[in-house]
Amino acid sequence: MLKIGIVSITRTHMLNLAIALQDKKDVDVIFYTLTPAKRLRQFGYKGKVVSFVFPLGLIFYAVHKLPFSFERGLRLGHKLRNLFDKWCSLFIKPCDILVGENGDAYKTSIIAKKKFDSIVICDQGSSHISAQDAYFKEMGVYTNPWNTKNLLNHYEVSDYMMVPSEYVKKTDLEGGIESHRILYNPYGVNTSVFHVTDKPSHDAYDILFVGNWCLRKGCDMLAEACKQLNLRLLHVGGITNCPFPKESNFTHIGIVKETELPKFYSQAKIFVLPSKNEGLALVTLQATASGLPLVSSMNAGGVDIKKLIGEANSCFIIEEPLTTENLMKSIKQALAYANALPEGPRNQNGDAIKNITWEAYGDRYYKILKEISSKR
């Protein structure tokens, strides 16, 4: 029996991993988190849980609800992450492999290696912290030195890094992490929620963007591209450091529950995400599963999705350098493709969609875990 400990301060994609692994007959999973066990059950996780919802979880959620300044909220969040890691290190149970979300399990990883000789994996959803810091400093955004140090420490103590995209792998190599330590497994999507939609009517939105409207995701370029091409854009999500256009062809919907997103995917011709710095955005997988042609930067995971669904013609990767002109070129190609689709279900990716499910993600992860454990 392979004993797996999974550490994640909230559920994130790590819960999908736990759910996928819990059905493997030779795997025993324990999930360490601040999320209440009852909440995890609602998503289908039936395995063991060690939850620190009292009192850490309540404080964590309060910090994210109260109107703190960005910098103060970030500092408090990182202090809670440090406390969560310390508590996990005290309560960690014997495991063959410890999978800790990026920055959540530095101290826990040390204890797991020392007490149980565990193999330690840092599950890294975002680019290398040095690449993130360089970008945010260029943009004049605050970065917390403690967080940088904590992440670098987590990288160093880990035997392996699990990355979701070629872009993250590239930043790790540039950050000095050896190639043999980097494992690769793109994320998945819940196809019971996000499934093929019909080609929308002629008055549909041209472009859908889901997520935080901000400079990091290239929203300034996207807004300019829509203005120049006179396209209708629908945005679903929050707004931070990039002004949302006031023109009538731009529509903003606030943050909605994940289960409400499918109706918005059905209202647009294409999905666009020109991120400048990202790992693998889950919304790109949701859009692809919904049948929307995808326009993605090299840094948003589109390259990985394109490979998973067989180099599909429905994925359009924005040429480098990432400029408004190159973005407009990809948008025009994607719209031409979308308009040429036959009426009815947008099922152009066919059975290849099975490669981007959470089940497929879990199967790939399971095989990797078995392989690295056999080497030990």
GITA-V367877 format. One record per residue. RES is the residue in one small letter. SS is DSSP state (a for helix, b for strand, c for the rest). OMEGA is omega in radians with two decimals (* if undefined). Layout:
RES	SS	OMEGA
RES	SS	OMEGA
This chain:
m	c	3.14
l	b	-3.12
k	b	-3.07
i	b	2.98
g	b	3.13
i	b	-3.07
v	b	3.12
s	c	-3.04
i	c	2.97
t	c	-3.00
r	c	-3.13
t	a	3.13
h	a	-3.12
m	a	3.07
l	a	3.07
n	a	3.07
l	a	-3.14
a	a	3.13
i	a	-3.13
a	a	-3.09
l	a	-3.05
q	a	-3.12
d	c	3.09
k	c	-3.01
k	c	-3.08
d	c	-3.12
v	b	3.06
d	b	-3.01
v	b	2.93
i	b	-3.10
f	b	-3.14
y	b	-2.99
t	b	2.96
l	c	-3.12
t	c	3.11
p	c	3.14
a	a	-3.14
k	a	3.12
r	a	3.14
l	a	3.13
r	a	-3.13
q	a	3.13
f	c	3.06
g	c	3.11
y	c	-3.08
k	c	-3.04
g	c	-3.10
k	b	-3.13
v	b	2.90
v	b	-3.05
s	b	3.10
f	c	-3.10
v	a	3.06
f	a	-0.06
p	a	-3.00
l	a	-3.08
g	a	-3.14
l	a	3.11
i	a	-3.12
f	a	-3.11
y	a	3.09
a	a	3.13
v	a	-3.09
h	a	3.12
k	a	-3.09
l	c	-3.04
p	c	3.06
f	c	2.98
s	c	-3.11
f	a	-3.08
e	a	-3.13
r	a	3.11
g	a	3.13
l	a	3.14
r	a	3.13
l	a	3.11
g	a	3.14
h	a	3.07
k	a	3.11
l	a	3.08
r	a	3.13
n	a	3.11
l	a	3.11
f	a	3.13
d	a	3.13
k	a	3.14
w	a	3.10
c	a	-3.12
s	a	3.12
l	a	-3.02
f	a	-3.11
i	c	-3.13
k	c	-3.13
p	c	3.12
c	c	3.07
d	c	-3.13
i	b	3.04
l	b	3.08
v	b	-3.12
g	b	3.10
e	b	-3.08
n	c	3.08
g	c	-3.09
d	c	-2.94
a	c	3.13
y	a	-3.13
k	a	3.13
t	a	3.12
s	a	3.12
i	a	-3.12
i	a	-3.14
a	a	3.12
k	a	-3.07
k	a	-3.04
k	a	-2.99
f	a	-3.07
d	c	-3.10
s	c	2.91
i	b	-3.06
v	b	3.09
i	b	2.98
c	b	3.14
d	b	-2.91
q	b	-3.10
g	c	-3.07
s	c	3.12
s	c	3.11
h	c	-3.04
i	a	3.11
s	a	3.10
a	a	3.09
q	a	-3.11
d	a	-3.14
a	a	3.14
y	a	-3.08
f	a	3.10
k	a	3.09
e	a	-3.12
m	a	-3.13
g	c	-3.14
v	c	-3.12
y	c	3.00
t	c	-3.07
n	c	-3.13
p	a	3.12
w	a	-3.13
n	a	3.12
t	a	-3.13
k	a	-3.13
n	a	3.14
l	a	3.11
l	a	3.08
n	a	3.13
h	a	3.08
y	a	-3.01
e	a	-3.08
v	a	-3.08
s	c	3.04
d	c	-3.10
y	b	2.99
m	b	3.06
m	b	-3.07
v	b	-3.09
p	c	-3.05
s	c	3.10
e	a	3.14
y	a	3.12
v	a	3.10
k	a	3.14
k	a	-3.14
t	a	3.09
d	a	3.12
l	a	3.10
e	a	3.13
g	c	3.05
g	c	3.11
i	c	-3.07
e	c	-3.06
s	a	-3.09
h	a	3.12
r	a	-3.05
i	b	3.06
l	b	-3.01
y	b	3.09
n	c	3.11
p	c	-3.11
y	c	3.12
g	c	-3.13
v	b	3.12
n	c	-3.07
t	c	3.01
s	c	3.07
v	c	-3.11
f	c	-3.10
h	c	-3.02
v	c	3.09
t	c	3.09
d	b	3.01
k	c	-3.05
p	c	-3.13
s	c	-3.05
h	c	-3.13
d	c	-3.14
a	c	3.00
y	b	3.09
d	b	-3.01
i	b	2.98
l	b	3.02
f	b	3.13
v	b	3.14
g	c	-3.11
n	c	3.13
w	b	-3.03
c	c	-3.11
l	a	-3.11
r	a	-3.13
k	a	3.06
g	c	-3.06
c	a	3.07
d	a	3.10
m	a	-3.12
l	a	3.12
a	a	-3.13
e	a	3.13
a	a	3.14
c	a	3.11
k	a	-3.11
q	a	-3.11
l	a	-3.13
n	c	-3.10
l	c	3.08
r	c	-3.12
l	b	3.04
l	b	3.11
h	b	3.07
v	b	-3.12
g	c	-3.14
g	c	3.12
i	b	3.11
t	c	-2.93
n	c	3.07
c	c	-3.11
p	c	3.09
f	c	-3.08
p	c	-3.11
k	c	-3.13
e	c	-3.04
s	c	-3.13
n	c	3.08
f	b	-3.14
t	b	-3.14
h	b	2.99
i	b	-3.12
g	c	-3.14
i	c	3.12
v	c	3.07
k	c	-3.13
e	a	-3.11
t	a	3.11
e	a	-3.06
l	a	-3.08
p	a	-3.12
k	a	3.11
f	a	3.07
y	a	-3.12
s	c	-3.02
q	c	-3.06
a	b	3.14
k	b	-3.11
i	b	3.07
f	b	-3.07
v	b	3.06
l	b	-3.10
p	c	-3.04
s	c	3.09
k	c	-3.11
n	c	-3.09
e	c	3.07
g	c	2.98
l	c	-3.05
a	c	-3.12
l	a	-3.13
v	a	3.10
t	a	3.08
l	a	3.10
q	a	3.14
a	a	-3.13
t	a	3.11
a	a	3.13
s	c	3.08
g	c	3.14
l	c	2.94
p	b	-3.01
l	b	2.97
v	b	-3.05
s	b	2.99
s	c	3.08
m	c	-3.01
n	c	-3.07
a	c	3.07
g	c	-3.14
g	a	3.12
v	a	-3.11
d	a	3.10
i	a	-3.14
k	a	3.12
k	a	-3.08
l	a	-3.13
i	c	2.95
g	c	-3.14
e	c	-3.03
a	c	3.10
n	c	-3.11
s	c	3.11
c	b	-3.11
f	b	-3.10
i	b	-3.11
i	c	-3.14
e	c	3.02
e	c	-0.02
p	c	-3.12
l	c	-3.12
t	c	3.10
t	a	-3.13
e	a	3.13
n	a	3.06
l	a	3.14
m	a	3.12
k	a	3.14
s	a	3.12
i	a	3.14
k	a	3.10
q	a	-3.12
a	a	3.12
l	a	3.09
a	a	3.11
y	a	-3.10
a	a	-3.13
n	a	-3.11
a	a	3.12
l	c	3.10
p	c	3.09
e	c	3.13
g	c	-3.06
p	b	3.09
r	c	-3.04
n	c	-3.05
q	c	-3.13
n	c	3.02
g	a	-3.07
d	a	-3.12
a	a	3.11
i	a	-3.14
k	a	-3.13
n	a	-3.13
i	a	3.07
t	b	3.06
w	a	3.09
e	a	3.11
a	a	3.08
y	a	-3.14
g	a	3.12
d	a	3.12
r	a	3.14
y	a	-3.13
y	a	3.14
k	a	3.12
i	a	3.13
l	a	3.11
k	a	-3.12
e	a	-3.09
i	a	3.11
s	a	3.13
s	a	3.10
k	a	3.11
r	c	*
